[in-house]
């Protein structure tokens, strides 16, 4: 009786499982049929063609504007200031007096030396007459001549000392901030003001790594960009390079001159510096929106015509430099191939695609060679 009960229970359980399996199979079949009745997923994107062009390898750094002539005005001798003839921001001419120090003591000493020199001159003339009559020796005449020369030398030294207490502009320049007033006592070497030369041109100093700097010799020019530049851009000519590589940064400092913008650029301001480091190279150009970046590699979605439908096919590419809204593709694409631009982030391999318009190149129609379009 016990065995018979177990058999009946097992058979009942198997019947229940078979019923559940059959029901589940029917549900899955219905779900598959329902899914098949829905259309395949489709995304709308903008199309773009891989257009041939050329690019030039370049290096970018930040440069600093430097005046052709600049100096820190400092006093060579200590003393009390009696006159300051400039204000902050003034443009001063070469030779213009900027600061005068008190020279009353030096002028008094100079007057005393002049009186002694006059007496020494009279003594020398008297000795010359006496020597002619043999009333005085040649040694006495030589002593009088030496005394007069010494006094004149001391007078020259005093005049130089007085001149050093009058500071003049060494060249036409714009004066920086002034923080000096008459009555101040300045020790030797005190910074009085900074002078930035006023000229038509300006320098831009910049540095490139030691392996890039030698590549700049062929071009001789660099492109500048910045808010201070008229139109935002300018071209500068390389005129000098440092004698040695900086042993800390391992970079070489270079200097370029910007013609005609000395009155526009402010010394100390920064500008972006771009230098060409190689000859033009061919490449294909695509919009930046077409490129998808991922840990496993950069890729685009090529729009492949398959029958009467368009499907997205993932294609890995090797990228070059960015130029404005476009990027150079060095390998992975063929010229003229259609790929997804705006909206490419929505795609995956094999997805159906609807193309809504073509990408228009900057300054041109769809398909314009980027080499002929304006640079950005």
C-alpha positions as CSV (number, residue, x, y, z in Angstrom):
1,X,0.0,0.0,0.0
2,X,2.8,2.4,0.8
3,X,4.6,1.8,-2.5
4,X,1.4,2.3,-4.4
5,X,0.8,5.6,-2.7
6,X,4.3,6.8,-3.6
7,X,3.8,5.8,-7.3
8,X,0.5,7.7,-7.4
9,X,2.1,10.8,-5.9
10,X,5.0,10.8,-8.4
11,X,2.7,10.3,-11.3
12,X,0.6,13.3,-10.1
13,X,3.6,15.5,-9.8
14,X,4.8,14.5,-13.3
15,X,1.4,15.4,-14.6
16,X,1.5,18.8,-13.0
17,X,5.0,19.5,-14.3
18,X,4.0,18.5,-17.8
19,X,1.0,20.8,-17.6
20,X,3.1,23.7,-16.4
21,X,5.7,23.0,-19.2
22,X,3.1,22.9,-21.8
23,X,1.6,26.2,-20.6
24,X,5.0,27.9,-20.5
25,X,5.7,26.7,-24.1
26,X,2.5,28.2,-25.3
27,X,3.3,31.5,-23.6
28,X,6.8,31.7,-25.1
29,X,5.4,30.8,-28.6
30,X,2.9,33.6,-28.2
31,X,5.6,36.1,-27.1
32,X,7.8,35.2,-30.1
33,X,4.9,35.6,-32.4
34,X,4.1,39.0,-30.8
35,X,7.7,40.2,-31.1
36,X,7.9,39.1,-34.7
37,X,4.8,41.3,-35.4
38,X,6.7,44.5,-34.3
39,X,9.0,46.3,-36.8
40,X,12.8,46.1,-36.2
41,X,14.3,49.0,-34.2
42,X,15.6,51.9,-36.3
43,X,17.5,55.1,-35.5
44,X,17.8,58.3,-37.4
45,X,21.2,59.9,-37.8
46,X,23.0,62.5,-40.0
47,X,25.2,61.1,-42.7
48,X,28.7,62.2,-43.6
49,X,31.3,61.1,-46.2
50,X,35.0,60.5,-45.5
51,X,36.5,63.3,-47.6
52,X,40.2,63.3,-48.7
53,X,42.4,66.2,-47.6
54,X,45.8,67.0,-46.1
55,X,47.0,67.9,-42.6
56,X,50.3,69.0,-41.2
57,X,51.6,67.7,-37.9
58,X,52.0,70.5,-35.4
59,X,52.9,71.1,-31.8
60,X,51.2,73.5,-29.4
61,X,52.4,75.4,-26.4
62,X,51.8,78.7,-24.5
63,X,54.0,81.8,-25.2
64,X,54.6,85.0,-23.3
65,X,54.6,88.4,-24.8
66,X,57.8,90.3,-24.2
67,X,58.6,94.0,-25.1
68,X,61.6,94.4,-27.5
69,X,63.2,96.5,-24.8
70,X,62.4,96.5,-21.1
71,X,64.2,97.4,-17.9
72,X,63.8,97.8,-14.2
73,X,64.6,101.4,-13.1
74,X,66.8,101.3,-10.0
75,X,68.9,104.0,-8.3
76,X,72.7,103.4,-8.3
77,X,73.3,105.7,-5.3
78,X,71.4,106.1,-2.1
79,X,69.7,109.4,-1.4
80,X,66.6,111.5,-0.8
81,X,64.1,111.9,-3.7
82,X,63.4,115.6,-4.5
83,X,61.3,115.2,-7.7
84,X,59.3,112.5,-9.5
85,X,58.2,113.6,-13.0
86,X,56.1,110.6,-14.2
87,X,52.8,108.9,-13.3
88,X,51.7,105.3,-13.6
89,X,51.2,104.3,-17.2
90,X,52.9,107.3,-18.7
91,X,54.8,107.0,-22.0
92,X,58.2,108.6,-21.6
93,X,60.7,109.6,-24.3
94,X,64.3,108.6,-24.4
95,X,66.4,110.9,-22.1
96,X,63.4,112.3,-20.2
97,X,64.1,113.0,-16.6
98,X,62.1,110.6,-14.4
99,X,63.5,111.0,-10.8
100,X,65.9,113.5,-9.2
101,X,67.7,113.0,-5.9
102,X,69.1,115.6,-3.6
103,X,72.5,116.7,-4.8
104,X,73.1,119.8,-2.6
105,X,76.1,118.3,-0.9
106,X,77.7,117.0,-4.1
107,X,77.2,120.4,-5.8
108,X,78.9,122.2,-2.9
109,X,81.8,119.8,-3.1
110,X,82.0,120.3,-6.8
111,X,82.1,124.1,-6.3
112,X,85.0,123.7,-3.8
113,X,86.9,121.5,-6.3
114,X,86.4,124.0,-9.0
115,X,87.8,126.8,-6.8
116,X,90.8,124.6,-6.0
117,X,91.3,123.7,-9.7
118,X,91.2,127.4,-10.6
119,X,93.9,128.1,-8.0
120,X,96.0,125.1,-9.2
121,X,95.7,126.4,-12.8
122,X,97.1,129.8,-11.7
123,X,99.9,128.1,-9.8
124,X,100.7,126.1,-12.9
125,X,100.9,129.1,-15.1
126,X,103.1,130.9,-12.5
127,X,105.4,127.9,-12.4
128,X,105.7,127.8,-16.2
129,X,106.8,131.5,-16.3
130,X,109.4,130.9,-13.5
131,X,110.8,127.9,-15.3
132,X,111.3,130.0,-18.4
133,X,113.4,132.4,-16.3
134,X,115.1,129.5,-14.5
135,X,113.6,130.8,-11.2
136,X,111.9,127.4,-10.5
137,X,112.8,123.8,-11.2
138,X,111.1,121.4,-13.6
139,X,110.1,119.3,-10.6
140,X,108.1,122.1,-9.1
141,X,106.4,122.6,-12.5
142,X,105.6,118.9,-12.7
143,X,104.1,118.9,-9.2
144,X,101.8,121.8,-10.1
145,X,100.7,120.1,-13.3
146,X,99.9,116.9,-11.5
147,X,97.9,118.7,-8.8
148,X,95.8,120.4,-11.4
149,X,95.1,117.1,-13.2
150,X,94.1,115.4,-9.9
151,X,91.7,118.2,-9.1
152,X,90.1,118.0,-12.6
153,X,89.7,114.2,-12.2
154,X,88.0,114.7,-8.8
155,X,85.7,117.2,-10.5
156,X,84.8,114.7,-13.2
157,X,84.0,112.1,-10.5
158,X,81.8,114.5,-8.7
159,X,80.0,115.4,-11.9
160,X,79.4,111.7,-12.6
161,X,78.0,111.3,-9.1
162,X,75.6,114.2,-9.5
163,X,74.5,112.8,-12.9
164,X,73.8,109.4,-11.3
165,X,71.3,111.1,-9.0
166,X,69.2,112.2,-12.0
167,X,67.5,109.1,-13.5
168,X,66.5,109.4,-17.2
169,X,64.5,107.1,-19.5
170,X,66.9,105.0,-21.5
171,X,64.4,104.6,-24.4
172,X,60.8,105.4,-25.3
173,X,58.8,103.3,-22.9
174,X,55.6,102.9,-20.9
175,X,56.1,103.2,-17.2
176,X,54.5,100.7,-14.9
177,X,52.9,101.4,-11.5
178,X,54.4,104.2,-9.5
179,X,54.9,103.9,-5.8
180,X,57.3,106.7,-5.1
181,X,56.9,110.3,-3.9
182,X,59.3,113.2,-3.2
183,X,60.9,113.1,0.3
184,X,61.4,109.3,0.2
185,X,64.9,108.0,1.1
186,X,66.0,105.2,-1.1
187,X,68.9,102.8,-0.5
188,X,71.0,101.6,-3.4
189,X,69.3,99.4,-5.9
190,X,65.7,100.2,-4.9
191,X,63.2,99.3,-7.6
192,X,61.6,102.6,-8.7
193,X,59.5,101.5,-11.8
194,X,59.4,99.0,-14.6
195,X,59.8,100.4,-18.2
196,X,58.3,98.5,-21.2
197,X,59.6,99.7,-24.5
198,X,57.1,101.2,-27.0
199,X,57.8,99.9,-30.5
200,X,56.0,98.5,-33.6
201,X,57.0,94.9,-32.9
202,X,56.9,92.6,-29.9
203,X,58.6,89.3,-28.9
204,X,56.9,86.1,-27.9
205,X,58.9,83.7,-25.9
206,X,57.9,80.0,-25.7
207,X,59.4,76.6,-25.2
208,X,59.1,73.2,-26.9
209,X,60.3,69.8,-25.7
210,X,63.9,69.0,-26.9
211,X,62.7,66.4,-29.4
212,X,60.2,68.8,-31.1
213,X,62.3,72.0,-31.1
214,X,64.7,70.8,-33.9
215,X,61.7,70.3,-36.2
216,X,60.9,74.0,-36.2
217,X,64.0,75.1,-38.1
218,X,62.4,74.4,-41.5
219,X,59.3,76.5,-41.1
220,X,60.8,79.5,-39.4
221,X,57.3,80.8,-38.3
222,X,54.7,80.0,-35.7
223,X,51.0,80.7,-35.6
224,X,49.7,82.7,-32.7
225,X,46.1,82.8,-31.3
226,X,44.7,84.8,-28.4
227,X,42.1,87.3,-27.4
228,X,44.5,90.2,-27.6
229,X,45.4,89.6,-31.3
230,X,43.4,91.4,-34.0
231,X,41.1,88.8,-35.5
232,X,42.3,86.3,-32.9
233,X,45.4,85.1,-34.9
234,X,48.8,86.3,-36.1
235,X,52.0,84.9,-37.5
236,X,55.4,85.3,-35.8
237,X,58.9,84.7,-37.1
238,X,61.4,82.8,-35.1
239,X,64.5,84.9,-34.5
240,X,66.4,83.2,-31.7
241,X,66.7,80.1,-29.6
242,X,68.4,79.5,-26.3
243,X,71.9,78.2,-26.2
244,X,71.1,75.1,-24.1
245,X,68.1,72.9,-23.2
246,X,66.6,73.5,-19.8
247,X,67.9,70.6,-17.7
248,X,64.7,70.6,-15.5
249,X,61.9,70.6,-18.1
250,X,64.1,69.2,-20.9
251,X,62.7,71.9,-23.2
252,X,64.3,74.5,-25.5
253,X,63.3,78.2,-25.2
254,X,62.7,80.1,-28.4
255,X,61.9,83.6,-29.3
256,X,59.7,84.9,-32.2
257,X,59.0,88.5,-33.3
258,X,55.4,89.6,-34.0
259,X,55.5,92.5,-36.6
260,X,53.3,95.5,-36.2
261,X,51.6,94.5,-33.0
262,X,53.9,96.0,-30.4
263,X,51.2,98.6,-29.5
264,X,48.5,96.0,-29.2
265,X,50.0,93.2,-27.2
266,X,50.6,93.7,-23.5
267,X,53.9,92.5,-22.1
268,X,53.5,89.5,-19.9
269,X,50.3,88.3,-21.6
270,X,50.1,84.8,-22.9
271,X,49.2,83.6,-26.4
272,X,48.8,80.1,-27.8
273,X,51.6,79.1,-30.1
274,X,51.2,76.4,-32.8
275,X,54.2,75.4,-34.9
276,X,54.3,73.0,-37.9
277,X,56.6,70.1,-37.3
278,X,56.3,68.2,-40.6
279,X,55.3,68.2,-44.2
280,X,51.7,68.0,-45.3
281,X,50.3,64.4,-45.2
282,X,47.2,63.0,-46.9
283,X,44.2,61.8,-44.8
284,X,40.5,61.4,-44.7
285,X,38.4,63.9,-42.7
286,X,35.2,63.1,-40.8
287,X,33.2,65.1,-38.3
288,X,34.2,64.8,-34.7
289,X,30.6,63.7,-33.9
290,X,31.2,60.6,-36.0
291,X,33.9,59.2,-33.8
292,X,33.1,57.1,-30.8
293,X,35.9,56.6,-28.3
294,X,36.0,53.5,-26.1
295,X,38.6,51.5,-24.1
296,X,38.9,48.9,-26.8
297,X,39.6,51.5,-29.5
298,X,38.3,54.4,-31.5
299,X,35.6,53.5,-34.0
300,X,32.9,54.9,-36.3
301,X,29.7,53.4,-37.7
302,X,29.8,53.0,-41.5
303,X,26.3,53.1,-43.1
304,X,26.2,50.0,-45.3
305,X,23.6,49.6,-47.9
306,X,22.2,46.0,-47.6
307,X,19.5,45.4,-50.0
308,X,16.9,48.1,-49.6
309,X,18.0,48.9,-46.1
310,X,20.9,50.7,-44.4
311,X,22.6,49.1,-41.4
312,X,25.3,50.5,-39.1
313,X,28.6,48.5,-39.2
314,X,31.2,49.3,-36.6
315,X,34.6,50.1,-38.0
316,X,37.8,50.7,-36.0
317,X,39.9,53.6,-37.1
318,X,43.3,55.2,-36.4
319,X,42.9,59.0,-35.8
320,X,45.2,61.9,-36.5
321,X,45.0,65.5,-35.4
322,X,41.8,67.5,-34.9
323,X,41.2,70.5,-37.1
324,X,38.2,72.6,-36.0
325,X,35.0,70.4,-36.1
326,X,36.8,67.6,-37.9
327,X,39.3,64.9,-37.3
328,X,41.8,63.2,-39.6
329,X,41.4,59.5,-40.1
330,X,44.7,57.8,-40.9
331,X,43.5,54.3,-41.5
332,X,40.3,52.2,-41.4
333,X,38.2,54.1,-43.9
334,X,38.0,54.5,-47.7
335,X,37.4,57.8,-49.4
336,X,33.8,58.5,-50.0
337,X,32.4,56.0,-47.5
338,X,29.2,57.1,-45.8
339,X,29.2,57.1,-42.0
340,X,27.0,58.3,-39.2
341,X,27.8,61.8,-37.8
342,X,25.2,63.5,-35.5
343,X,23.4,60.7,-33.6
344,X,26.1,58.1,-33.9
345,X,26.0,57.6,-30.2
346,X,22.7,55.8,-30.6
347,X,24.0,53.1,-32.8
348,X,25.2,49.6,-32.3
349,X,26.4,46.9,-34.7
350,X,23.8,45.9,-37.3
351,X,21.2,48.4,-36.3
352,X,18.8,49.7,-39.0
353,X,19.5,53.4,-39.8
354,X,17.6,56.2,-41.5
355,X,19.8,59.0,-42.9
356,X,18.4,62.5,-42.3
357,X,20.6,64.9,-44.3
358,X,24.3,65.1,-44.9
359,X,27.0,66.9,-42.9
360,X,28.1,70.2,-44.4
361,X,31.8,71.0,-44.2
362,X,32.9,74.4,-42.7
363,X,32.8,77.0,-45.4
364,X,31.7,74.6,-48.1
365,X,29.0,72.3,-49.4
366,X,28.7,68.6,-48.5
367,X,31.8,66.9,-49.8
368,X,34.0,70.0,-50.0
369,X,37.7,69.1,-49.7
370,X,38.8,70.2,-46.1
371,X,42.1,71.3,-47.6
372,X,40.3,74.1,-49.4
373,X,38.1,75.1,-46.5
374,X,39.1,77.8,-44.0
375,X,41.2,76.6,-41.1
376,X,39.7,76.9,-37.7
